[in-house]
Amino acid sequence: MILYIAEKPSLARAIAAVLPKPQQKQAGCIRLANGDVVSWCVGHLLEQAEPEDYDPRYKKWQTADLPIVPQQWQLKARQGCATQLRLLKQLIKAADTLVHAGDPDREGQLLVDEVLNWAGTAKSKLAATRRLLINDLNPAAVTKALQQLRANSDFAALSASALARSRADWLYGINLTRAYTLQGQKSGYRGVLSVGRVQTPVLGLVVRRDAEIANFVSTTHYQVQAQLQTAAGESFSALWQPSAACEPYQDSEGRVLSRQLAELVQRKVSQQPAKVEQLTRRQKTLAPPLPLNLSTLQIEAAKRYGLSAQQVLDICQQLYEQQQLITYPRSDNRYLPQTHHQDAPAVTAAILQQLPTLATAVRHADLNLRSKAWDDTKVEAHHAIIPTANKVAPGRLAASAQKIYQLIAHYYLAQFYPAALQDEQKVNISINGGHFIATATTERQAGWKQLFRADPDKGRENPQAVAAEPVTATALPTLSEGQLLHSADALVLEKQTQPPAAFTDATLLAAMTGISRYVKDPAVRQILKDTDGLGTEATRAGIIELLFKRGYLLRQGKTILATDTGKALIAALPERLTLPDLTAQWEAALAGISQRQQSYQQFMLPLQQQLQQLVQDAATTAHLQLTASAPVRSRKLTQKNYKRRAATSAKGRRTRPAT
């Protein structure tokens, strides 16, 4: 008997749909005509044991017990999962062959592996276990995946990486949350101060941005704009470029702060001869944007529709599991396998049926084109999120789901449009010893951009269309090097520096994915550039929502702000706990484990040593001033209450430890 263990019931049903019939559906599994069985997990069926499961004395939070480091790690059944676990244990024991069908990521690998190990599976059976990788729930894709089974042992390092992450987050979150909560208690603070490897730096981003805005002092700066004319009467403008001699009058960004200097330049260049010193022309080719991964989809949906990251993830799960209209959504990849190119006729036909408003877009798509997205060397466990060839009856999708599907379809169709072509001009002009520059960009060929300018919902041009860059409306006149011009009356332009914008769902997600921009250390910055940033595709939405649920963040319209509680928590913690540097170091190490370049022990042992020091630092912290600025409801100080609150963010989804 072959036992297929899927990550979720929806995946199990998709697998069973292409296997021998008739089939008998039972509680927790589907029995096939040939005797094989398809069963499933419901996300993580097992979870890390609580501290009091290791020793009852840990139920009471005490500084003397920290850090808590299990000598023999334990897992226990998640609430409501014991029955399914018992069934899986029986099926695993009865099976001759096991097929691991977890989602194709490190958590998907771990959650089935941990069930196999918990069930006491024989070593020989574990060694023979096969791995089924499914990105698309359509029958044709599932059938193809079943023909390409791999050895589950090939993914042992991926599982070890997920296990290390899970245990490390447990150690970090449990111990530092207890350590700082106990310190806060000494100041009269009666709530739980939740600290996490990822959630705390994300909160730190928002707190620091809010402080930048609150403390911002606007300064006035000046530009000089020359009004230039050709002998034929054509006119255009150019901006003054201050020389090195002007540095004493400039700020660190090169902006001129002296109005007197600007007015002096204005007088010197008004009604003066001018000369074209250098003329640069180039044609720029803009390739179509790559198909979407989860983060880019969440960012675009937040910009266009104001949807939160969690709303987008929930919609994607529905489109993937229930309607099977899109491929695996928790993807961090924006490339596609070469073999998927042959599916383009079926996929575009499905898009046309689902979205008749895209009829023109589909008709103009050239399915013979092959963009840079089709690249096997850049596809790993996942590929980009694209529509499938599946179709559902028109009107079946809610408005929000229709919008998300449309975004995904747009980026897919863009792969079958030519590049956009732009002519870029730059002119260097001298006027009475001053240096001025004029630039212009004109569109030669719209290419893929035409796809994003038409708003399918309204049938008109959309000036804020996704991915469409602004194009200068007017070009420069025809110029040549050495050409003489006339500078008419110049203008002094008065500008005000602006504070940074408060975070929104879109910009906070972008900050998490591009967290390297906020890091000063070059080595750490490079690590974050090479990894996924802060959090992962599958966890970012949950982390942001968790901060809202814990009362650390709030929304004002589209703006995300830190609450007084969130600000007080960041002020209470050592700076290094509020920065993304630690995550960078962890992700580099976890990537090393998954690539077999580092062992589990090489990661965990130093972490435990660092944890000892972090707990000691917390015990000596004397600047916890939380009572006045962060009132919260009193609650019994137990790990159970803390954990229940954290778990609410994962309701209905794959459960991961709060980070």
C-alpha positions in Angstrom: 0.0 0.0 0.0 1.2 3.5 -0.9 0.4 6.2 1.6 0.4 9.8 0.3 0.5 12.4 3.0 -0.5 15.9 1.8 -0.1 19.1 3.8 -3.7 20.0 3.5 -7.0 18.3 2.7 -7.3 20.4 -0.5 -4.0 19.0 -1.8 -5.0 15.5 -0.8 -8.2 15.8 -2.8 -6.3 17.1 -5.9 -3.9 14.1 -5.6 -6.7 11.6 -5.2 -8.6 13.1 -8.2 -5.9 11.7 -10.6 -5.5 8.3 -8.9 -7.4 5.1 -9.5 -11.2 5.0 -8.9 -13.6 4.2 -7.4 -12.6 5.8 -4.1 -13.9 5.6 -0.6 -13.9 8.8 1.4 -13.4 8.2 5.1 -12.7 10.4 8.1 -9.2 11.7 7.6 -8.3 9.9 4.4 -9.4 8.7 0.9 -9.0 5.0 0.1 -8.3 4.2 -3.6 -9.5 1.4 -5.8 -6.0 -0.2 -5.8 -5.7 -0.2 -2.0 -3.5 3.0 -1.8 -4.5 5.7 0.6 -4.3 9.5 0.5 -4.3 11.3 3.8 -3.3 14.7 5.1 -2.1 17.0 7.7 -3.9 20.3 8.5 -0.8 22.4 8.5 1.4 21.6 11.5 -0.3 18.8 13.4 2.5 19.0 16.0 3.9 21.9 17.8 6.8 22.7 20.2 6.0 21.6 23.7 5.5 24.4 26.2 8.1 25.1 28.9 5.9 23.6 31.6 5.7 20.3 29.6 9.4 19.9 30.3 9.1 20.9 34.0 6.0 22.0 35.9 8.0 24.7 37.7 8.3 26.6 34.4 4.6 27.4 34.5 5.5 30.2 36.8 7.7 32.8 35.1 10.9 33.3 37.1 14.2 35.0 36.1 16.2 32.3 37.9 14.9 29.7 35.5 16.2 31.5 32.4 17.3 30.6 29.8 15.1 27.6 29.4 16.9 25.2 26.9 15.4 21.8 26.4 17.9 18.9 26.6 15.6 16.6 24.6 13.2 18.5 22.4 9.5 17.5 22.6 6.6 17.9 20.2 2.9 17.6 21.1 -0.3 17.4 19.2 -1.9 20.7 18.4 -5.3 21.3 19.8 -7.9 19.4 17.8 -5.3 17.4 15.8 -4.9 14.3 18.0 -7.4 12.2 16.0 -5.8 12.9 12.7 -2.3 12.2 14.2 -3.5 8.8 15.5 -4.9 7.9 12.1 -1.7 8.9 10.3 0.3 6.8 12.7 -1.8 3.8 11.9 -1.6 4.4 8.2 2.2 5.0 8.3 2.7 1.7 10.1 0.5 -0.2 7.6 2.0 1.4 4.5 4.6 -0.3 2.3 5.7 3.0 0.7 5.3 6.6 1.9 5.0 9.7 -0.3 5.6 13.0 1.3 3.4 15.6 -0.3 4.0 18.7 1.9 4.1 22.1 0.2 7.3 22.8 -1.7 9.0 25.0 0.9 11.0 24.4 4.1 8.0 24.5 6.4 6.1 22.1 4.1 9.0 19.8 4.2 9.3 19.8 8.0 5.6 19.4 8.9 5.3 16.0 7.2 8.8 14.9 8.2 8.0 15.6 11.9 4.8 13.5 11.6 6.8 10.6 10.1 9.4 10.8 12.9 6.8 11.3 15.6 5.0 8.1 14.4 8.2 6.1 15.0 8.5 5.2 11.3 11.1 2.4 10.7 14.5 3.7 9.3 14.2 1.5 6.2 10.8 2.9 5.4 12.0 6.5 6.0 14.9 5.9 3.7 12.6 4.7 0.9 10.1 7.6 1.3 9.4 9.6 -1.9 8.9 13.3 -2.3 6.0 14.8 -4.3 6.4 18.5 -5.3 3.2 20.2 -6.4 2.9 23.9 -7.3 -0.3 23.6 -9.3 -3.5 21.8 -8.2 -4.8 21.3 -11.8 -5.1 17.6 -12.7 -2.6 17.8 -15.5 0.0 19.4 -13.2 -0.6 16.9 -10.4 -0.3 13.9 -12.8 2.9 15.3 -14.1 4.3 15.8 -10.6 3.4 12.2 -9.7 5.6 11.1 -12.6 8.5 13.0 -11.2 8.8 11.7 -7.6 12.1 12.3 -5.9 13.8 10.7 -2.9 12.6 12.5 0.3 16.1 12.2 1.6 17.2 14.7 -1.0 15.3 17.3 1.1 16.7 16.3 4.5 18.8 19.5 4.7 15.8 21.6 4.0 13.9 20.0 6.8 16.9 20.4 9.2 16.9 24.1 8.3 13.2 24.5 9.1 13.7 22.6 12.4 16.6 24.8 13.4 14.5 27.9 12.7 11.6 26.5 14.7 13.7 25.7 17.7 15.7 28.8 17.6 12.6 31.0 17.4 11.2 29.1 20.4 14.3 29.7 22.4 14.5 33.3 21.5 10.8 34.2 21.9 10.1 32.2 25.0 13.2 33.3 26.9 13.4 37.0 25.9 9.6 37.5 26.3 9.8 36.1 29.8 13.0 38.0 30.6 11.7 41.4 29.5 8.2 40.8 30.9 9.6 40.1 34.3 11.7 43.3 34.1 8.7 45.3 33.1 6.8 43.8 36.0 9.3 45.4 38.3 8.2 48.8 36.9 4.6 48.0 37.5 3.8 46.9 33.9 1.3 44.1 34.1 1.2 43.0 30.5 3.3 40.6 28.5 6.2 42.2 26.6 6.4 39.9 23.6 9.8 39.8 21.9 10.4 38.0 18.6 13.3 37.7 16.2 11.3 39.1 13.3 8.3 40.8 14.8 10.5 43.1 17.0 12.7 44.5 14.2 9.5 45.1 12.1 8.0 47.0 15.0 11.4 48.8 15.3 11.1 49.9 11.7 7.7 51.6 12.3 8.7 53.1 15.6 11.8 54.7 14.1 9.9 56.0 11.1 7.3 57.6 13.3 10.1 59.2 15.3 11.7 60.6 12.1 8.4 62.1 11.1 7.7 63.6 14.6 11.2 65.1 14.8 11.4 66.2 11.3 12.2 69.9 10.7 11.6 71.1 7.2 14.3 73.2 5.5 14.1 75.4 2.5 16.3 74.9 -0.5 16.6 76.5 -3.8 17.1 75.6 -7.5 17.7 77.8 -10.5 15.9 77.0 -13.7 17.2 78.6 -16.9 14.7 79.3 -19.7 16.5 78.5 -23.0 15.6 79.3 -26.6 17.0 78.1 -29.9 17.6 80.4 -32.9 14.4 78.9 -34.4 12.4 80.0 -31.4 12.0 76.6 -29.7 12.2 76.7 -25.9 13.0 74.4 -23.0 14.3 74.6 -19.5 17.4 73.3 -17.7 18.4 73.1 -14.0 21.5 74.5 -12.5 24.1 72.1 -11.2 26.1 73.7 -8.3 29.9 73.5 -8.5 32.3 72.4 -5.8 32.7 76.0 -4.8 29.1 76.0 -3.6 29.5 73.1 -1.1 29.6 75.5 2.0 26.1 76.5 1.0 24.7 73.0 0.5 23.4 70.3 2.8 24.5 66.7 2.9 22.2 65.9 0.0 23.7 68.6 -2.2 20.7 71.0 -1.9 21.5 74.7 -2.0 20.3 76.4 1.3 21.2 80.0 0.4 18.7 82.0 -1.4 21.3 84.7 -1.9 23.5 82.3 -3.8 20.5 81.1 -6.0 19.6 84.7 -6.8 23.2 85.5 -7.7 23.2 82.7 -10.2 19.8 83.8 -11.5 21.1 87.3 -12.3 24.3 85.9 -13.9 22.5 83.6 -16.3 19.5 85.7 -17.2 19.6 87.2 -20.7 22.9 85.5 -21.5 24.2 83.5 -24.4 24.4 79.7 -23.7 26.1 76.8 -25.4 25.4 73.1 -25.7 28.6 71.5 -24.3 27.6 67.8 -24.5 24.6 65.9 -25.9 23.9 62.3 -24.9 21.3 60.2 -26.6 20.5 56.5 -25.9 17.7 54.1 -26.6 16.6 52.2 -23.4 15.0 48.8 -23.6 12.7 47.9 -20.7 11.9 44.2 -20.4 8.5 43.2 -19.2 8.2 42.9 -15.4 8.7 39.4 -14.1 5.6 37.4 -13.0 4.7 38.0 -9.3 5.8 36.2 -6.1 3.7 36.7 -3.0 5.5 39.8 -1.7 5.3 41.7 -4.9 1.6 40.7 -5.3 0.9 41.9 -1.8 2.7 45.2 -2.4 0.9 45.8 -5.7 -2.5 44.9 -4.2 -1.9 47.3 -1.3 -1.1 50.1 -3.7 -4.0 49.6 -6.1 -6.7 48.2 -3.9 -5.7 49.0 -0.3 -5.7 45.3 0.7 -3.6 44.2 3.6 -0.9 41.6 3.3 -3.1 39.1 5.2 -6.1 39.7 3.0 -4.1 39.1 -0.1 -2.7 35.9 1.3 -6.1 34.6 2.3 -7.5 35.4 -1.2 -4.6 33.6 -2.8 -5.1 30.5 -0.7 -8.7 30.5 -1.8 -7.8 30.9 -5.5 -5.3 28.1 -5.1 -7.1 25.6 -3.0 -10.8 26.1 -3.7 -11.0 27.4 -7.3 -7.5 26.2 -8.4 -7.2 29.3 -10.6 -3.6 30.1 -9.6 -0.4 28.2 -8.8 1.1 27.8 -5.4 0.8 31.3 -3.8 3.4 31.2 -1.0 6.2 31.5 -3.5 9.3 33.7 -3.2 10.3 33.1 -6.8 9.5 35.2 -9.9 10.7 32.9 -12.6 9.1 30.0 -14.5 10.2 26.6 -15.8 10.8 26.4 -19.5 8.3 23.6 -19.8 5.5 25.9 -18.6 5.8 28.0 -21.8 3.9 25.3 -23.8 0.9 25.8 -21.5 0.4 29.4 -22.6 -2.5 28.7 -25.0 -4.5 26.9 -22.3 -3.6 29.5 -19.6 -4.5 32.5 -21.8 -7.8 30.8 -22.8 -8.6 30.4 -19.1 -7.8 34.1 -18.4 -10.1 35.1 -21.3 -13.0 33.1 -19.9 -12.4 34.3 -16.4 -11.9 38.0 -17.4 -13.6 38.9 -20.6 -12.5 42.5 -20.0 -8.9 41.3 -20.9 -10.0 40.1 -24.4 -7.9 42.8 -26.1 -4.9 42.1 -23.9 -5.1 38.3 -24.7 -5.6 38.9 -28.4 -2.5 41.1 -28.6 -0.3 38.7 -26.7 2.3 36.9 -28.9 2.5 33.4 -27.4 5.7 32.8 -29.5 7.6 35.4 -27.4 9.7 34.0 -24.5 10.6 36.6 -21.9 13.5 36.3 -19.4 11.1 34.9 -16.9 11.3 31.4 -18.5 14.6 30.3 -16.8 15.1 26.8 -15.3 18.3 27.9 -13.6 16.4 30.4 -11.4 13.5 28.1 -10.4 14.0 26.1 -7.2 11.2 24.5 -5.1 8.8 27.2 -6.2 8.1 29.2 -9.4 6.2 32.5 -9.9 2.5 32.8 -9.2 0.6 32.5 -12.4 -2.9 31.6 -13.6 -3.7 28.0 -14.2 -5.6 26.5 -17.1 -8.5 25.9 -14.8 -11.8 27.7 -15.3 -14.7 28.5 -13.1 -18.1 29.9 -13.9 -18.2 33.7 -14.4 -19.4 35.4 -11.3 -18.1 32.8 -8.9 -15.3 35.0 -7.6 -15.8 37.8 -5.1 -14.7 41.3 -6.2 -11.5 41.2 -4.2 -10.6 37.7 -5.6 -11.3 39.0 -9.1 -8.9 41.9 -8.6 -6.1 39.6 -7.3 -6.6 37.2 -10.2 -6.5 40.1 -12.6 -3.2 41.3 -11.2 -1.6 37.9 -11.5 -3.0 37.6 -15.1 -1.6 40.9 -16.1 1.9 40.0 -15.1 1.6 36.7 -16.8 0.3 38.2 -20.1 3.2 40.8 -20.0 5.6 37.9 -20.7 4.1 37.7 -24.2 4.5 41.4 -25.0 7.6 43.0 -26.5 9.9 45.2 -24.6 9.1 48.9 -24.1 11.6 51.3 -25.9 12.4 54.8 -24.7 14.7 57.5 -26.1 16.6 59.3 -23.4 18.3 62.6 -23.9 20.7 64.5 -21.6 22.1 67.9 -22.5 24.9 69.7 -20.7 24.7 73.5 -21.2 27.1 76.3 -20.1 25.7 79.7 -19.3 28.1 82.4 -18.2 30.3 79.9 -16.4 27.4 78.0 -14.8 26.6 74.4 -15.6 23.0 73.4 -16.4 21.4 70.1 -17.4 18.2 69.3 -19.3 16.8 65.8 -19.7 13.9 64.2 -21.6 12.5 60.8 -22.1 10.2 60.0 -25.0 8.5 56.7 -25.7 9.4 55.0 -29.0 7.4 51.7 -28.4 4.9 51.1 -25.6 5.4 47.3 -25.7 4.2 45.6 -22.5 3.3 49.0 -21.0 0.2 49.2 -23.1 -1.1 46.2 -21.1 -0.9 48.1 -17.8 -2.3 51.4 -19.0 -5.8 50.2 -19.8 -7.9 49.8 -16.7 -10.0 46.6 -17.4 -12.5 47.6 -14.7 -13.3 51.0 -16.4 -12.2 50.6 -20.0 -10.0 53.7 -19.9 -6.4 54.8 -19.3 -5.3 54.3 -15.8 -2.6 56.9 -14.9 -1.5 55.0 -11.8 -1.3 51.6 -13.6 0.9 48.9 -12.1 4.5 48.9 -13.3 4.0 51.7 -15.8 6.7 54.3 -15.5 5.9 58.0 -16.2 7.0 59.2 -19.6 7.9 62.8 -20.2 5.2 64.5 -22.3 7.5 66.7 -24.3 10.9 66.0 -25.9 13.8 68.4 -26.2 14.2 70.3 -29.5 16.7 69.0 -32.0 20.1 70.1 -30.6 23.7 69.5 -31.5 27.0 69.9 -29.6 28.4 73.4 -29.8 25.0 74.9 -30.7 24.5 78.4 -29.4 21.3 79.2 -27.4 19.8 82.1 -25.6 19.1 82.1 -21.8 16.1 84.3 -21.1 14.9 85.2 -17.6 15.9 82.5 -15.1 13.7 81.4 -12.2 14.6 80.7 -8.6 12.5 77.7 -7.4 11.9 77.5 -3.7 11.5 74.0 -2.4 10.8 72.5 1.0 12.3 69.2 2.3 9.6 66.7 3.1 9.5 64.2 6.0 9.6 60.5 5.2 6.2 59.0 4.5 4.6 56.9 7.2 4.4 53.2 6.5 1.5 51.6 4.7 0.9 47.9 4.0 2.7 48.3 0.7 5.7 50.1 2.0 6.1 48.1 5.1 6.1 44.9 3.1 8.6 46.5 0.7 10.8 47.4 3.7 10.7 43.9 5.0 11.7 42.4 1.6 14.3 45.1 1.0 15.4 45.4 4.6 19.1 45.7 3.6 18.4 49.4 2.8 17.9 50.0 6.6 21.2 48.3 7.6 24.5 50.1 8.1 26.9 47.2 8.4 28.0 46.3 4.9 28.4 42.6 5.7 25.0 42.3 7.2 23.5 44.4 4.4 24.9 42.0 1.8 23.5 38.9 3.7 20.0 40.5 3.6 20.4 41.3 -0.1 21.2 37.6 -0.7 18.3 36.2 1.4 14.6 36.9 1.6 14.9 39.9 3.8 13.0 40.1 7.1 10.6 37.2 7.4 9.6 34.9 4.5 6.9 35.0 1.9 4.7 32.8 4.0 5.2 34.6 7.3 5.3 38.4 6.6 1.6 38.9 6.5 1.1 37.0 9.8 3.9 39.0 11.5 2.3 42.3 10.6 -1.1 41.1 11.7 0.4 39.8 14.9 1.8 43.3 15.8 -1.7 44.7 15.3 -3.3 42.0 17.5 -0.8 42.6 20.2 -1.6 46.3 20.2 1.8 47.5 19.0 0.6 48.9 15.7 -2.6 50.6 14.5 -4.0 51.8 11.2 -5.2 55.3 10.3 -6.7 54.9 6.9 -3.9 53.3 4.8 -1.2 54.5 7.2 0.4 52.2 9.8 1.6 53.7 13.0 3.1 52.4 16.2 1.0 52.7 19.4 2.3 54.1 22.6 2.7 50.4 23.8 4.8 49.6 20.7 7.0 52.7 21.1 7.5 52.0 24.8 8.5 48.4 24.1 11.1 49.4 21.5 12.5 52.0 23.9 12.7 49.4 26.6 14.7 46.9 24.5 18.5 47.0 23.7 18.9 48.4 20.2 20.4 45.2 18.8 17.1 43.4 19.5 15.2 45.9 17.5 17.4 45.8 14.4 17.3 43.2 11.6 21.0 42.2 12.0 20.2 39.1 14.0 17.7 37.9 11.4 20.4 38.4 8.7 22.8 36.2 10.6 20.2 33.5 11.2 19.0 33.5 7.6 22.5 33.2 6.3 23.1 30.2 8.6 19.7 28.6 7.8 20.4 28.9 4.1 23.8 27.2 4.8 22.0 24.3 6.5 19.5 23.9 3.6 22.5 23.9 1.2 24.4 21.4 3.3 27.2 24.0 3.9 26.5 24.1 7.7 25.2 21.6 10.2 22.3 22.0 12.6 24.6 21.9 15.6 26.9 24.6 14.1 23.9 26.9 14.2 22.3 25.9 17.5 25.3 25.8 19.8 26.5 29.4 19.3 22.8 30.6 19.5 22.4 29.0 22.9 25.5 30.8 24.1 24.3 34.1 22.8 20.9 33.5 24.5 22.6 33.2 27.9 24.1 36.6 27.4 20.9 38.2 26.1 19.0 36.9 29.2 21.6 38.3 31.5 21.4 41.7 29.7 17.7 41.7 30.2 18.1 41.0 33.9 20.3 44.1 34.3 18.2 46.4 32.1 17.2 49.5 34.2 15.4 51.6 31.6 12.0 49.9 31.4 9.6 52.9 31.6 6.4 51.3 30.4 3.7 51.9 33.0 2.7 55.5 32.1 3.0 55.2 28.4 1.7 51.8 27.7 -1.4 50.9 29.7 -2.8 47.5 29.0 -5.4 45.2 30.5 -4.2 43.1 33.4 -3.9 39.4 32.6 -2.5 36.4 34.4 1.2 36.2 33.6 1.5 32.8 32.0 3.0 31.3 28.9 -0.5 29.9 28.0 -2.0 33.4 27.8 0.9 34.7 25.8 0.8 31.7 23.4 -3.0 31.9 23.0 -2.7 35.6 21.9 0.1 34.8 19.5 -1.8 31.9 18.0 -4.8 34.0 16.9 -2.9 35.3 14.0 -2.5 31.8 12.6 -6.1 30.8 12.8 -7.1 28.8 9.8 -3.6 28.7 8.4 -0.4 26.7 8.7 0.7 27.3 12.3 4.3 28.5 12.9 5.9 29.7 16.1 5.5 33.5 16.5 8.7 35.2 15.5 
